[in-house]
């Protein structure tokens, strides 16, 4: 049996928050931060739910690496 995604609960909370707030992302900042914290606790690739957050993190690191 496949293991449950460790950040699935947070991903569902994001969806609920966005739906409740007409998809205004700024109103769900706290829930999004919880998801980022969850994703940071697990190695890349461990959570399918984190794939977009991992991509976001890599994009954020690119300019920093280029300026060094």
PDB file of N, CA, C, O and CB in Angstrom:
ATOM      1  N   UNK A   1       0.846  -1.188   0.000  1.00  0.00           N
ATOM      2  CA  UNK A   1       0.000   0.000   0.000  1.00  0.00           C
ATOM      3  C   UNK A   1       0.892   1.253   0.000  1.00  0.00           C
ATOM      4  O   UNK A   1       1.809   1.340   0.816  1.00  0.00           O
ATOM      5  CB  UNK A   1      -0.963  -0.002   1.235  1.00  0.00           C
ATOM      6  N   UNK A   2       0.647   2.221  -0.891  1.00  0.00           N
ATOM      7  CA  UNK A   2       1.486   3.415  -0.939  1.00  0.00           C
ATOM      8  C   UNK A   2       1.373   4.218   0.355  1.00  0.00           C
ATOM      9  O   UNK A   2       0.321   4.266   0.993  1.00  0.00           O
ATOM     10  CB  UNK A   2       1.101   4.289  -2.137  1.00  0.00           C
ATOM     11  N   UNK A   3       2.480   4.839   0.717  1.00  0.00           N
ATOM     12  CA  UNK A   3       2.498   5.655   1.920  1.00  0.00           C
ATOM     13  C   UNK A   3       1.734   6.951   1.681  1.00  0.00           C
ATOM     14  O   UNK A   3       1.776   7.509   0.584  1.00  0.00           O
ATOM     15  CB  UNK A   3       3.943   5.950   2.356  1.00  0.00           C
ATOM     16  N   UNK A   4       1.038   7.430   2.708  1.00  0.00           N
ATOM     17  CA  UNK A   4       0.279   8.670   2.591  1.00  0.00           C
ATOM     18  C   UNK A   4       1.235   9.847   2.441  1.00  0.00           C
ATOM     19  O   UNK A   4       2.280   9.895   3.090  1.00  0.00           O
ATOM     20  CB  UNK A   4      -0.640   8.870   3.817  1.00  0.00           C
ATOM     21  N   UNK A   5       0.875  10.782   1.591  1.00  0.00           N
ATOM     22  CA  UNK A   5       1.697  11.968   1.392  1.00  0.00           C
ATOM     23  C   UNK A   5       1.744  12.754   2.707  1.00  0.00           C
ATOM     24  O   UNK A   5       0.694  13.077   3.262  1.00  0.00           O
ATOM     25  CB  UNK A   5       1.137  12.853   0.225  1.00  0.00           C
ATOM     26  N   UNK A   6       2.940  13.066   3.214  1.00  0.00           N
ATOM     27  CA  UNK A   6       3.044  13.716   4.523  1.00  0.00           C
ATOM     28  C   UNK A   6       2.489  15.136   4.565  1.00  0.00           C
ATOM     29  O   UNK A   6       2.186  15.642   5.645  1.00  0.00           O
ATOM     30  CB  UNK A   6       4.469  13.743   4.946  1.00  0.00           C
ATOM     31  N   UNK A   7       2.352  15.785   3.416  1.00  0.00           N
ATOM     32  CA  UNK A   7       1.855  17.162   3.397  1.00  0.00           C
ATOM     33  C   UNK A   7       0.471  17.285   2.754  1.00  0.00           C
ATOM     34  O   UNK A   7       0.041  18.382   2.400  1.00  0.00           O
ATOM     35  CB  UNK A   7       2.836  18.048   2.660  1.00  0.00           C
ATOM     36  N   UNK A   8      -0.213  16.162   2.607  1.00  0.00           N
ATOM     37  CA  UNK A   8      -1.532  16.183   1.972  1.00  0.00           C
ATOM     38  C   UNK A   8      -2.533  17.010   2.784  1.00  0.00           C
ATOM     39  O   UNK A   8      -3.350  17.733   2.213  1.00  0.00           O
ATOM     40  CB  UNK A   8      -2.057  14.753   1.796  1.00  0.00           C
ATOM     41  N   UNK A   9      -2.469  16.906   4.092  1.00  0.00           N
ATOM     42  CA  UNK A   9      -3.405  17.657   4.943  1.00  0.00           C
ATOM     43  C   UNK A   9      -3.266  19.162   4.683  1.00  0.00           C
ATOM     44  O   UNK A   9      -4.266  19.867   4.543  1.00  0.00           O
ATOM     45  CB  UNK A   9      -3.151  17.344   6.447  1.00  0.00           C
ATOM     46  N   UNK A  10      -2.024  19.645   4.619  1.00  0.00           N
ATOM     47  CA  UNK A  10      -1.789  21.064   4.379  1.00  0.00           C
ATOM     48  C   UNK A  10      -2.258  21.466   2.976  1.00  0.00           C
ATOM     49  O   UNK A  10      -2.809  22.551   2.789  1.00  0.00           O
ATOM     50  CB  UNK A  10      -0.299  21.395   4.559  1.00  0.00           C
ATOM     51  N   UNK A  11      -2.038  20.591   1.998  1.00  0.00           N
ATOM     52  CA  UNK A  11      -2.482  20.874   0.631  1.00  0.00           C
ATOM     53  C   UNK A  11      -4.004  21.016   0.578  1.00  0.00           C
ATOM     54  O   UNK A  11      -4.529  21.891  -0.109  1.00  0.00           O
ATOM     55  CB  UNK A  11      -2.014  19.759  -0.330  1.00  0.00           C
ATOM     56  N   UNK A  12      -4.699  20.156   1.302  1.00  0.00           N
ATOM     57  CA  UNK A  12      -6.168  20.237   1.348  1.00  0.00           C
ATOM     58  C   UNK A  12      -6.625  21.519   2.032  1.00  0.00           C
ATOM     59  O   UNK A  12      -7.612  22.133   1.627  1.00  0.00           O
ATOM     60  CB  UNK A  12      -6.753  19.015   2.081  1.00  0.00           C
ATOM     61  N   UNK A  13      -5.894  21.917   3.078  1.00  0.00           N
ATOM     62  CA  UNK A  13      -6.232  23.163   3.777  1.00  0.00           C
ATOM     63  C   UNK A  13      -6.067  24.369   2.857  1.00  0.00           C
ATOM     64  O   UNK A  13      -6.852  25.314   2.928  1.00  0.00           O
ATOM     65  CB  UNK A  13      -5.355  23.333   5.029  1.00  0.00           C
ATOM     66  N   UNK A  14      -5.058  24.342   2.003  1.00  0.00           N
ATOM     67  CA  UNK A  14      -4.869  25.430   1.034  1.00  0.00           C
ATOM     68  C   UNK A  14      -6.067  25.499   0.099  1.00  0.00           C
ATOM     69  O   UNK A  14      -6.604  26.579  -0.147  1.00  0.00           O
ATOM     70  CB  UNK A  14      -3.559  25.233   0.222  1.00  0.00           C
ATOM     71  N   UNK A  15      -6.486  24.353  -0.421  1.00  0.00           N
ATOM     72  CA  UNK A  15      -7.633  24.333  -1.330  1.00  0.00           C
ATOM     73  C   UNK A  15      -8.892  24.862  -0.651  1.00  0.00           C
ATOM     74  O   UNK A  15      -9.639  25.645  -1.237  1.00  0.00           O
ATOM     75  CB  UNK A  15      -7.877  22.914  -1.845  1.00  0.00           C
ATOM     76  N   UNK A  16      -9.123  24.430   0.586  1.00  0.00           N
ATOM     77  CA  UNK A  16     -10.311  24.906   1.324  1.00  0.00           C
ATOM     78  C   UNK A  16     -10.254  26.412   1.522  1.00  0.00           C
ATOM     79  O   UNK A  16     -11.250  27.109   1.326  1.00  0.00           O
ATOM     80  CB  UNK A  16     -10.424  24.200   2.694  1.00  0.00           C
ATOM     81  N   UNK A  17      -9.080  26.915   1.915  1.00  0.00           N
ATOM     82  CA  UNK A  17      -8.923  28.348   2.158  1.00  0.00           C
ATOM     83  C   UNK A  17      -9.137  29.143   0.879  1.00  0.00           C
ATOM     84  O   UNK A  17      -9.850  30.146   0.879  1.00  0.00           O
ATOM     85  CB  UNK A  17      -7.538  28.645   2.735  1.00  0.00           C
ATOM     86  N   UNK A  18      -8.525  28.701  -0.202  1.00  0.00           N
ATOM     87  CA  UNK A  18      -8.677  29.423  -1.468  1.00  0.00           C
ATOM     88  C   UNK A  18     -10.131  29.451  -1.928  1.00  0.00           C
ATOM     89  O   UNK A  18     -10.622  30.484  -2.385  1.00  0.00           O
ATOM     90  CB  UNK A  18      -7.803  28.787  -2.548  1.00  0.00           C
ATOM     91  N   UNK A  19     -10.814  28.325  -1.810  1.00  0.00           N
ATOM     92  CA  UNK A  19     -12.229  28.278  -2.205  1.00  0.00           C
ATOM     93  C   UNK A  19     -13.066  29.212  -1.342  1.00  0.00           C
ATOM     94  O   UNK A  19     -13.950  29.905  -1.845  1.00  0.00           O
ATOM     95  CB  UNK A  19     -12.772  26.843  -2.102  1.00  0.00           C
ATOM     96  N   UNK A  20     -12.786  29.229  -0.052  1.00  0.00           N
ATOM     97  CA  UNK A  20     -13.562  30.059   0.867  1.00  0.00           C
ATOM     98  C   UNK A  20     -13.301  31.552   0.664  1.00  0.00           C
ATOM     99  O   UNK A  20     -14.124  32.391   1.031  1.00  0.00           O
ATOM    100  CB  UNK A  20     -13.247  29.674   2.300  1.00  0.00           C
ATOM    101  N   UNK A  21     -12.148  31.872   0.078  1.00  0.00           N
ATOM    102  CA  UNK A  21     -11.763  33.275  -0.100  1.00  0.00           C
ATOM    103  C   UNK A  21     -11.688  33.699  -1.565  1.00  0.00           C
ATOM    104  O   UNK A  21     -10.914  34.586  -1.923  1.00  0.00           O
ATOM    105  CB  UNK A  21     -10.430  33.523   0.558  1.00  0.00           C
ATOM    106  N   UNK A  22     -12.494  33.061  -2.405  1.00  0.00           N
ATOM    107  CA  UNK A  22     -12.557  33.399  -3.834  1.00  0.00           C
ATOM    108  C   UNK A  22     -11.180  33.437  -4.493  1.00  0.00           C
ATOM    109  O   UNK A  22     -10.903  34.286  -5.340  1.00  0.00           O
ATOM    110  CB  UNK A  22     -13.239  34.743  -4.016  1.00  0.00           C
ATOM    111  N   UNK A  23     -10.329  32.505  -4.089  1.00  0.00           N
ATOM    112  CA  UNK A  23      -9.000  32.333  -4.680  1.00  0.00           C
ATOM    113  C   UNK A  23      -8.105  33.565  -4.550  1.00  0.00           C
ATOM    114  O   UNK A  23      -7.256  33.819  -5.404  1.00  0.00           O
ATOM    115  CB  UNK A  23      -9.140  31.978  -6.130  1.00  0.00           C
ATOM    116  N   UNK A  24      -8.304  34.327  -3.473  1.00  0.00           N
ATOM    117  CA  UNK A  24      -7.420  35.449  -3.170  1.00  0.00           C
ATOM    118  C   UNK A  24      -6.289  34.881  -2.315  1.00  0.00           C
ATOM    119  O   UNK A  24      -6.447  34.645  -1.117  1.00  0.00           O
ATOM    120  CB  UNK A  24      -8.189  36.633  -2.427  1.00  0.00           C
ATOM    121  N   UNK A  25      -5.148  34.670  -2.962  1.00  0.00           N
ATOM    122  CA  UNK A  25      -4.025  33.988  -2.326  1.00  0.00           C
ATOM    123  C   UNK A  25      -3.545  34.696  -1.052  1.00  0.00           C
ATOM    124  O   UNK A  25      -3.145  34.036  -0.093  1.00  0.00           O
ATOM    125  CB  UNK A  25      -2.877  33.873  -3.309  1.00  0.00           C
ATOM    126  N   UNK A  26      -3.581  36.014  -1.037  1.00  0.00           N
ATOM    127  CA  UNK A  26      -3.085  36.766   0.119  1.00  0.00           C
ATOM    128  C   UNK A  26      -3.877  36.457   1.391  1.00  0.00           C
ATOM    129  O   UNK A  26      -3.353  36.595   2.496  1.00  0.00           O
ATOM    130  CB  UNK A  26      -3.140  38.260  -0.170  1.00  0.00           C
ATOM    131  N   UNK A  27      -5.124  36.044   1.240  1.00  0.00           N
ATOM    132  CA  UNK A  27      -5.944  35.719   2.406  1.00  0.00           C
ATOM    133  C   UNK A  27      -5.598  34.347   2.991  1.00  0.00           C
ATOM    134  O   UNK A  27      -6.085  33.975   4.059  1.00  0.00           O
ATOM    135  CB  UNK A  27      -7.419  35.761   2.031  1.00  0.00           C
ATOM    136  N   UNK A  28      -4.753  33.604   2.277  1.00  0.00           N
ATOM    137  CA  UNK A  28      -4.379  32.260   2.723  1.00  0.00           C
ATOM    138  C   UNK A  28      -2.885  32.168   3.035  1.00  0.00           C
ATOM    139  O   UNK A  28      -2.313  31.078   3.019  1.00  0.00           O
ATOM    140  CB  UNK A  28      -4.754  31.227   1.658  1.00  0.00           C
ATOM    141  N   UNK A  29      -2.262  33.297   3.315  1.00  0.00           N
ATOM    142  CA  UNK A  29      -0.814  33.332   3.538  1.00  0.00           C
ATOM    143  C   UNK A  29      -0.389  32.396   4.664  1.00  0.00           C
ATOM    144  O   UNK A  29       0.631  31.718   4.544  1.00  0.00           O
ATOM    145  CB  UNK A  29      -0.366  34.753   3.855  1.00  0.00           C
ATOM    146  N   UNK A  30      -1.145  32.346   5.747  1.00  0.00           N
ATOM    147  CA  UNK A  30      -0.771  31.495   6.885  1.00  0.00           C
ATOM    148  C   UNK A  30      -0.815  30.018   6.506  1.00  0.00           C
ATOM    149  O   UNK A  30       0.059  29.248   6.905  1.00  0.00           O
ATOM    150  CB  UNK A  30      -1.703  31.757   8.081  1.00  0.00           C
ATOM    151  N   UNK A  31      -1.817  29.623   5.744  1.00  0.00           N
ATOM    152  CA  UNK A  31      -1.961  28.232   5.329  1.00  0.00           C
ATOM    153  C   UNK A  31      -0.841  27.864   4.339  1.00  0.00           C
ATOM    154  O   UNK A  31      -0.299  26.760   4.387  1.00  0.00           O
ATOM    155  CB  UNK A  31      -3.360  27.995   4.689  1.00  0.00           C
ATOM    156  N   UNK A  32      -0.508  28.792   3.457  1.00  0.00           N
ATOM    157  CA  UNK A  32       0.579  28.566   2.514  1.00  0.00           C
ATOM    158  C   UNK A  32       1.915  28.421   3.249  1.00  0.00           C
ATOM    159  O   UNK A  32       2.754  27.604   2.870  1.00  0.00           O
ATOM    160  CB  UNK A  32       0.650  29.715   1.496  1.00  0.00           C
ATOM    161  N   UNK A  33       2.102  29.215   4.296  1.00  0.00           N
ATOM    162  CA  UNK A  33       3.335  29.123   5.083  1.00  0.00           C
ATOM    163  C   UNK A  33       3.427  27.774   5.792  1.00  0.00           C
ATOM    164  O   UNK A  33       4.511  27.199   5.896  1.00  0.00           O
ATOM    165  CB  UNK A  33       3.406  30.268   6.111  1.00  0.00           C
ATOM    166  N   UNK A  34       2.311  27.275   6.274  1.00  0.00           N
ATOM    167  CA  UNK A  34       2.294  25.941   6.903  1.00  0.00           C
ATOM    168  C   UNK A  34       2.719  24.874   5.898  1.00  0.00           C
ATOM    169  O   UNK A  34       3.446  23.942   6.241  1.00  0.00           O
ATOM    170  CB  UNK A  34       0.883  25.614   7.463  1.00  0.00           C
ATOM    171  N   UNK A  35       2.264  25.016   4.664  1.00  0.00           N
ATOM    172  CA  UNK A  35       2.637  24.068   3.615  1.00  0.00           C
ATOM    173  C   UNK A  35       4.136  24.141   3.351  1.00  0.00           C
ATOM    174  O   UNK A  35       4.795  23.109   3.226  1.00  0.00           O
ATOM    175  CB  UNK A  35       1.849  24.350   2.317  1.00  0.00           C
ATOM    176  N   UNK A  36       4.672  25.343   3.267  1.00  0.00           N
ATOM    177  CA  UNK A  36       6.118  25.501   3.052  1.00  0.00           C
ATOM    178  C   UNK A  36       6.906  24.852   4.188  1.00  0.00           C
ATOM    179  O   UNK A  36       7.923  24.200   3.953  1.00  0.00           O
ATOM    180  CB  UNK A  36       6.491  26.998   2.934  1.00  0.00           C
ATOM    181  N   UNK A  37       6.432  25.033   5.418  1.00  0.00           N
ATOM    182  CA  UNK A  37       7.114  24.421   6.576  1.00  0.00           C
ATOM    183  C   UNK A  37       7.066  22.899   6.484  1.00  0.00           C
ATOM    184  O   UNK A  37       8.054  22.223   6.769  1.00  0.00           O
ATOM    185  CB  UNK A  37       6.467  24.892   7.905  1.00  0.00           C
ATOM    186  N   UNK A  38       5.926  22.369   6.089  1.00  0.00           N
ATOM    187  CA  UNK A  38       5.790  20.919   5.945  1.00  0.00           C
ATOM    188  C   UNK A  38       6.759  20.415   4.883  1.00  0.00           C
ATOM    189  O   UNK A  38       7.470  19.433   5.095  1.00  0.00           O
ATOM    190  CB  UNK A  38       4.334  20.534   5.578  1.00  0.00           C
ATOM    191  N   UNK A  39       6.781  21.089   3.748  1.00  0.00           N
ATOM    192  CA  UNK A  39       7.658  20.659   2.647  1.00  0.00           C
ATOM    193  C   UNK A  39       9.124  20.727   3.053  1.00  0.00           C
ATOM    194  O   UNK A  39       9.922  19.893   2.625  1.00  0.00           O
ATOM    195  CB  UNK A  39       7.422  21.527   1.401  1.00  0.00           C
ATOM    196  N   UNK A  40       9.487  21.700   3.867  1.00  0.00           N
ATOM    197  CA  UNK A  40      10.874  21.847   4.309  1.00  0.00           C
ATOM    198  C   UNK A  40      11.302  20.696   5.220  1.00  0.00           C
ATOM    199  O   UNK A  40      12.493  20.412   5.343  1.00  0.00           O
ATOM    200  CB  UNK A  40      11.058  23.179   5.034  1.00  0.00           C
ATOM    201  N   UNK A  41      10.345  20.043   5.850  1.00  0.00           N
ATOM    202  CA  UNK A  41      10.669  18.939   6.768  1.00  0.00           C
ATOM    203  C   UNK A  41      11.015  17.645   6.049  1.00  0.00           C
ATOM    204  O   UNK A  41      11.581  16.737   6.659  1.00  0.00           O
ATOM    205  CB  UNK A  41       9.511  18.692   7.700  1.00  0.00           C
ATOM    206  N   UNK A  42      10.689  17.541   4.776  1.00  0.00           N
ATOM    207  CA  UNK A  42      10.879  16.288   4.048  1.00  0.00           C
ATOM    208  C   UNK A  42      11.837  16.480   2.880  1.00  0.00           C
ATOM    209  O   UNK A  42      11.899  17.564   2.299  1.00  0.00           O
ATOM    210  CB  UNK A  42       9.534  15.751   3.545  1.00  0.00           C
ATOM    211  N   UNK A  43      12.585  15.435   2.533  1.00  0.00           N
ATOM    212  CA  UNK A  43      13.491  15.548   1.387  1.00  0.00           C
ATOM    213  C   UNK A  43      12.712  15.771   0.096  1.00  0.00           C
ATOM    214  O   UNK A  43      11.567  15.340  -0.037  1.00  0.00           O
ATOM    215  CB  UNK A  43      14.362  14.290   1.264  1.00  0.00           C
ATOM    216  N   UNK A  44      13.353  16.454  -0.853  1.00  0.00           N
ATOM    217  CA  UNK A  44      12.696  16.699  -2.156  1.00  0.00           C
ATOM    218  C   UNK A  44      12.229  15.390  -2.755  1.00  0.00           C
ATOM    219  O   UNK A  44      12.930  14.378  -2.712  1.00  0.00           O
ATOM    220  CB  UNK A  44      13.654  17.422  -3.139  1.00  0.00           C
ATOM    221  N   UNK A  45      11.041  15.430  -3.311  1.00  0.00           N
ATOM    222  CA  UNK A  45      10.484  14.243  -3.943  1.00  0.00           C
ATOM    223  C   UNK A  45       9.697  13.353  -3.000  1.00  0.00           C
ATOM    224  O   UNK A  45       9.017  12.434  -3.456  1.00  0.00           O
ATOM    225  CB  UNK A  45      11.574  13.455  -4.557  1.00  0.00           C
ATOM    226  N   UNK A  46       9.768  13.594  -1.708  1.00  0.00           N
ATOM    227  CA  UNK A  46       9.061  12.750  -0.733  1.00  0.00           C
ATOM    228  C   UNK A  46       7.555  13.002  -0.763  1.00  0.00           C
ATOM    229  O   UNK A  46       6.758  12.087  -0.559  1.00  0.00           O
ATOM    230  CB  UNK A  46       9.603  13.002   0.682  1.00  0.00           C
ATOM    231  N   UNK A  47       7.177  14.254  -1.020  1.00  0.00           N
ATOM    232  CA  UNK A  47       5.765  14.632  -1.044  1.00  0.00           C
ATOM    233  C   UNK A  47       5.400  15.146  -2.432  1.00  0.00           C
ATOM    234  O   UNK A  47       5.967  16.132  -2.904  1.00  0.00           O
ATOM    235  CB  UNK A  47       5.458  15.706   0.037  1.00  0.00           C
ATOM    236  N   UNK A  48       4.457  14.480  -3.080  1.00  0.00           N
ATOM    237  CA  UNK A  48       3.977  14.945  -4.385  1.00  0.00           C
ATOM    238  C   UNK A  48       3.317  16.314  -4.229  1.00  0.00           C
ATOM    239  O   UNK A  48       3.419  17.158  -5.118  1.00  0.00           O
ATOM    240  CB  UNK A  48       2.977  13.923  -5.006  1.00  0.00           C
ATOM    241  N   UNK A  49       2.657  16.528  -3.124  1.00  0.00           N
ATOM    242  CA  UNK A  49       1.984  17.807  -2.873  1.00  0.00           C
ATOM    243  C   UNK A  49       2.973  18.968  -2.846  1.00  0.00           C
ATOM    244  O   UNK A  49       2.586  20.111  -3.090  1.00  0.00           O
ATOM    245  CB  UNK A  49       1.217  17.750  -1.552  1.00  0.00           C
ATOM    246  N   UNK A  50       4.227  18.696  -2.558  1.00  0.00           N
ATOM    247  CA  UNK A  50       5.236  19.761  -2.439  1.00  0.00           C
ATOM    248  C   UNK A  50       5.905  20.113  -3.754  1.00  0.00           C
ATOM    249  O   UNK A  50       6.712  21.041  -3.793  1.00  0.00           O
ATOM    250  CB  UNK A  50       6.288  19.357  -1.451  1.00  0.00           C
ATOM    251  N   UNK A  51       5.604  19.414  -4.819  1.00  0.00           N
ATOM    252  CA  UNK A  51       6.341  19.628  -6.067  1.00  0.00           C
ATOM    253  C   UNK A  51       6.320  21.091  -6.515  1.00  0.00           C
ATOM    254  O   UNK A  51       7.355  21.609  -6.935  1.00  0.00           O
ATOM    255  CB  UNK A  51       5.763  18.750  -7.165  1.00  0.00           C
ATOM    256  N   UNK A  52       5.202  21.754  -6.441  1.00  0.00           N
ATOM    257  CA  UNK A  52       5.129  23.165  -6.831  1.00  0.00           C
ATOM    258  C   UNK A  52       5.913  24.059  -5.899  1.00  0.00           C
ATOM    259  O   UNK A  52       6.519  25.034  -6.343  1.00  0.00           O
ATOM    260  CB  UNK A  52       3.694  23.621  -6.875  1.00  0.00           C
ATOM    261  N   UNK A  53       5.913  23.749  -4.620  1.00  0.00           N
ATOM    262  CA  UNK A  53       6.653  24.539  -3.644  1.00  0.00           C
ATOM    263  C   UNK A  53       8.151  24.322  -3.813  1.00  0.00           C
ATOM    264  O   UNK A  53       8.939  25.250  -3.631  1.00  0.00           O
ATOM    265  CB  UNK A  53       6.219  24.179  -2.214  1.00  0.00           C
ATOM    266  N   UNK A  54       8.547  23.101  -4.161  1.00  0.00           N
ATOM    267  CA  UNK A  54       9.955  22.811  -4.413  1.00  0.00           C
ATOM    268  C   UNK A  54      10.435  23.573  -5.642  1.00  0.00           C
ATOM    269  O   UNK A  54      11.550  24.093  -5.657  1.00  0.00           O
ATOM    270  CB  UNK A  54      10.177  21.295  -4.598  1.00  0.00           C
ATOM    271  N   UNK A  55       9.598  23.640  -6.668  1.00  0.00           N
ATOM    272  CA  UNK A  55       9.952  24.388  -7.883  1.00  0.00           C
ATOM    273  C   UNK A  55      10.081  25.870  -7.534  1.00  0.00           C
ATOM    274  O   UNK A  55      11.011  26.537  -7.988  1.00  0.00           O
ATOM    275  CB  UNK A  55       8.882  24.175  -9.011  1.00  0.00           C
ATOM    276  N   UNK A  56       9.159  26.381  -6.735  1.00  0.00           N
ATOM    277  CA  UNK A  56       9.196  27.779  -6.306  1.00  0.00           C
ATOM    278  C   UNK A  56      10.512  28.058  -5.569  1.00  0.00           C
ATOM    279  O   UNK A  56      11.139  29.093  -5.792  1.00  0.00           O
ATOM    280  CB  UNK A  56       7.976  28.110  -5.395  1.00  0.00           C
ATOM    281  N   UNK A  57      10.920  27.154  -4.710  1.00  0.00           N
ATOM    282  CA  UNK A  57      12.156  27.311  -3.944  1.00  0.00           C
ATOM    283  C   UNK A  57      13.372  27.321  -4.871  1.00  0.00           C
ATOM    284  O   UNK A  57      14.278  28.136  -4.693  1.00  0.00           O
ATOM    285  CB  UNK A  57      12.290  26.185  -2.903  1.00  0.00           C
ATOM    286  N   UNK A  58      13.398  26.430  -5.849  1.00  0.00           N
ATOM    287  CA  UNK A  58      14.522  26.390  -6.804  1.00  0.00           C
ATOM    288  C   UNK A  58      14.599  27.693  -7.598  1.00  0.00           C
ATOM    289  O   UNK A  58      15.689  28.208  -7.845  1.00  0.00           O
ATOM    290  CB  UNK A  58      14.375  25.186  -7.771  1.00  0.00           C
ATOM    291  N   UNK A  59      13.439  28.226  -7.998  1.00  0.00           N
ATOM    292  CA  UNK A  59      13.408  29.487  -8.754  1.00  0.00           C
ATOM    293  C   UNK A  59      13.923  30.639  -7.892  1.00  0.00           C
ATOM    294  O   UNK A  59      14.604  31.536  -8.390  1.00  0.00           O
ATOM    295  CB  UNK A  59      11.971  29.793  -9.251  1.00  0.00           C
ATOM    296  N   UNK A  60      13.602  30.613  -6.622  1.00  0.00           N
ATOM    297  CA  UNK A  60      14.038  31.667  -5.709  1.00  0.00           C
ATOM    298  C   UNK A  60      15.554  31.598  -5.490  1.00  0.00           C
ATOM    299  O   UNK A  60      16.204  32.626  -5.300  1.00  0.00           O
ATOM    300  CB  UNK A  60      13.295  31.553  -4.361  1.00  0.00           C
ATOM    301  N   UNK A  61      16.111  30.390  -5.517  1.00  0.00           N
ATOM    302  CA  UNK A  61      17.545  30.206  -5.294  1.00  0.00           C
ATOM    303  C   UNK A  61      18.377  30.590  -6.514  1.00  0.00           C
ATOM    304  O   UNK A  61      19.541  30.956  -6.353  1.00  0.00           O
ATOM    305  CB  UNK A  61      17.829  28.767  -4.918  1.00  0.00           C
ATOM    306  N   UNK A  62      17.832  30.521  -7.718  1.00  0.00           N
ATOM    307  CA  UNK A  62      18.584  30.802  -8.948  1.00  0.00           C
ATOM    308  C   UNK A  62      19.234  32.192  -8.940  1.00  0.00           C
ATOM    309  O   UNK A  62      20.445  32.282  -9.143  1.00  0.00           O
ATOM    310  CB  UNK A  62      17.662  30.679 -10.154  1.00  0.00           C
ATOM    311  N   UNK A  63      18.490  33.267  -8.716  1.00  0.00           N
ATOM    312  CA  UNK A  63      19.131  34.599  -8.752  1.00  0.00           C
ATOM    313  C   UNK A  63      20.223  34.729  -7.681  1.00  0.00           C
ATOM    314  O   UNK A  63      21.249  35.367  -7.918  1.00  0.00           O
ATOM    315  CB  UNK A  63      18.070  35.708  -8.552  1.00  0.00           C
ATOM    316  N   UNK A  64      20.008  34.137  -6.527  1.00  0.00           N
ATOM    317  CA  UNK A  64      20.986  34.195  -5.450  1.00  0.00           C
ATOM    318  C   UNK A  64      22.280  33.519  -5.884  1.00  0.00           C
ATOM    319  O   UNK A  64      23.365  34.059  -5.665  1.00  0.00           O
ATOM    320  CB  UNK A  64      20.431  33.534  -4.174  1.00  0.00           C
ATOM    321  N   UNK A  65      22.178  32.353  -6.491  1.00  0.00           N
ATOM    322  CA  UNK A  65      23.346  31.601  -6.939  1.00  0.00           C
ATOM    323  C   UNK A  65      24.054  32.348  -8.065  1.00  0.00           C
ATOM    324  O   UNK A  65      25.282  32.316  -8.141  1.00  0.00           O
ATOM    325  CB  UNK A  65      22.940  30.189  -7.402  1.00  0.00           C
ATOM    326  N   UNK A  66      23.320  33.008  -8.926  1.00  0.00           N
ATOM    327  CA  UNK A  66      23.905  33.739 -10.054  1.00  0.00           C
ATOM    328  C   UNK A  66      24.666  34.972  -9.576  1.00  0.00           C
ATOM    329  O   UNK A  66      25.644  35.374 -10.206  1.00  0.00           O
ATOM    330  CB  UNK A  66      22.812  34.152 -11.051  1.00  0.00           C
ATOM    331  N   UNK A  67      24.236  35.572  -8.482  1.00  0.00           N
ATOM    332  CA  UNK A  67      24.884  36.796  -7.994  1.00  0.00           C
ATOM    333  C   UNK A  67      26.127  36.501  -7.158  1.00  0.00           C
ATOM    334  O   UNK A  67      26.896  37.414  -6.856  1.00  0.00           O
ATOM    335  CB  UNK A  67      23.900  37.614  -7.171  1.00  0.00           C
ATOM    336  N   UNK A  68      26.333  35.248  -6.783  1.00  0.00           N
ATOM    337  CA  UNK A  68      27.495  34.904  -5.953  1.00  0.00           C
ATOM    338  C   UNK A  68      28.739  34.721  -6.765  1.00  0.00           C
ATOM    339  O   UNK A  68      29.800  34.429  -6.213  1.00  0.00           O
ATOM    340  CB  UNK A  68      27.232  33.655  -5.167  1.00  0.00           C
TER     341      UNK A  68
END
